[in-house]
C-alpha cells in the first residue's frame, strides 16, 4: 500500500485538491479514505433543533474526541454501488443510475451519493469506533465522513460550512431523521467550539483555551456508558411537541440550557473547573425537564452514585434516554467513582480531546 504523496492529510474543506498534489499513475487504482471524529457536548443540546433555534437562536458548547467514523471508497468503472458496514456485517448494493430505495439498509450512503450527484460505481466500506445510540454523534460523524470522502473522490471544493450543511441536509431533510445541527458541525470542524445557531446561518467559534486548562479538564472528566443504547428520534419528537404546544416547563428548560452553554464556556476560559461541574449538574436537571423519557431509574442510580462519591456534576450526552454520561470528578476520587459505576453495570471509556475535524486522503492500492 502506498499513500499518495502529500505533506498532510487532505482537508477538502480548506482548499481545492490540486492535481499535482496527488501523484498517482492513471492506471493505478486508488482508495479514498475519510475519518471524522465523534463529539462530547457540555451544554446547549436541544437548542440546535427547530423551531426553537429559529425563534430564539441556539448555543452549544462541544468538543471532538479521539473516537472516529471511517469511510473507504474504492471506485470502479461499473454503475454498481456496493456498501458494507464492517461493524454490523451489513451489505447492500444497487445501480447508481437508478433512484435509491430507502429501505433502512445503509441509507446514509445512498442518500449521500444521491444528494452529491454521484453516477459512478464503487465499493464503499464504513465502520466506527463507537456505534450510534451512544449520544456521541456517531451517525452524523459517519455522514460527515461520507460527504468528505465523496467530495475528495469527485474533486469537489467544499468549505467546512458546506460539508456540515450537506451532512445536515442528508440526515434531516433527505432521510427525515429527527435531530439537531450541532453534530455535523462539531465533526466537520473538530476541536473545542462554541457554536451559534440562527434561522439563516450557523457560526462556529473555536475556543482558545490554555493547554494546561484543557489537560486538567480532560484529566478530571469521565466518559461512562450507561449500558443502554437508545434511539433519539422519539425523545426529540417529545421535546419538539412540548415546545410547539407551548409547554412552559419545556420552554423554560430550553432557555436555561441555552444560557448554560455560555456560562460553561466562560467557566472553562477562566479555569474555574469546579464551577463547570456545578453547571453541568444544572444542565442535567434542566435537560430532564425536556421529556419524561430523558432518564430512568437505572440512569438516576448511576448519577447519584457518582455524586455521592465525589463527582462535581455531569449529564447524559446526546438526546438522552441512555448512551454515555459525561462526569466531572475530583481527581482523587476519579478511580473510586469509576470502580463503583462499573460495579453497577456501567463501563468507563478512555478518551482524549481531538483538535482535528474531518480528514481525507488517497491511497494507491
C-alpha positions, 0 to 999 in steps of 0.5 A, a space after each residue: 500500500 502506498 499513500 499518495 504523496 502529500 505533506 498532510 492529510 487532505 482537508 477538502 474543506 480548506 482548499 481545492 485538491 490540486 492535481 499535482 498534489 496527488 501523484 498517482 499513475 492513471 492506471 493505478 487504482 486508488 482508495 479514498 479514505 475519510 475519518 471524522 471524529 465523534 463529539 462530547 457536548 457540555 451544554 446547549 443540546 436541544 437548542 440546535 433543533 427547530 423551531 426553537 433555534 429559529 425563534 430564539 437562536 441556539 448555543 452549544 458548547 462541544 468538543 471532538 474526541 479521539 473516537 472516529 467514523 471511517 469511510 473507504 471508497 474504492 471506485 470502479 468503472 461499473 454503475 454498481 454501488 456496493 456498501 458494507 458496514 464492517 461493524 454490523 456485517 451489513 451489505 447492500 448494493 444497487 445501480 447508481 443510475 437508478 433512484 435509491 430505495 430507502 429501505 433502512 439498509 445503509 441509507 446514509 450512503 445512498 442518500 449521500 451519493 444521491 444528494 452529491 450527484 454521484 453516477 459512478 460505481 464503487 465499493 464503499 466500506 464504513 465502520 466506527 469506533 463507537 456505534 450510534 445510540 451512544 449520544 456521541 454523534 456517531 451517525 452524523 460523524 459517519 455522514 460527515 465522513 461520507 460527504 468528505 470522502 465523496 467530495 475528495 473522490 469527485 474533486 469537489 471544493 467544499 468549505 467546512 460550512 458546506 460539508 456540515 450543511 450537506 451532512 445536515 441536509 442528508 440526515 434531516 431533510 433527505 432521510 427525515 431523521 429527527 435531530 439537531 445541527 450541532 453534530 455535523 458541525 462539531 465533526 466537520 470542524 473538530 476541536 473545542 467550539 462554541 457554536 451559534 445557531 440562527 434561522 439563516 446561518 450557523 457560526 462556529 467559534 473555536 475556543 482558545 483555551 490554555 493547554 494546561 486548562 484543557 489537560 486538567 479538564 480532560 484529566 478530571 472528566 469521565 466518559 461512562 456508558 450507561 449500558 443502554 443504547 437508545 434511539 433519539 428520534 422519539 425523545 426529540 419528537 417529545 421535546 419538539 411537541 412540548 415546545 410547539 404546544 407551548 409547554 412552559 416547563 419545556 420552554 423554560 428548560 430550553 432557555 436555561 440550557 441555552 444560557 448554560 452553554 455560555 456560562 460553561 464556556 466562560 467557566 472553562 476560559 477562566 479555569 474555574 473547573 469546579 464551577 463547570 461541574 456545578 453547571 453541568 449538574 444544572 444542565 442535567 436537571 434542566 435537560 430532564 425537564 425536556 421529556 419524561 423519557 430523558 432518564 430512568 431509574 437505572 440512569 438516576 442510580 448511576 448519577 447519584 452514585 457518582 455524586 455521592 462519591 465525589 463527582 462535581 456534576 455531569 449529564 447524559 450526552 446526546 438526546 438522552 434516554 441512555 448512551 454515555 454520561 459525561 462526569 466531572 470528578 475530583 481527581 482523587 476520587 476519579 478511580 473510586 467513582 469509576 470502580 463503583 459505576 462499573 460495579 453497577 453495570 456501567 463501563 468507563 471509556 478512555 478518551 482524549 480531546 481531538 483538535 482535528 475535524 474531518 480528514 481525507 486522503 488517497 491511497 494507491 492500492 
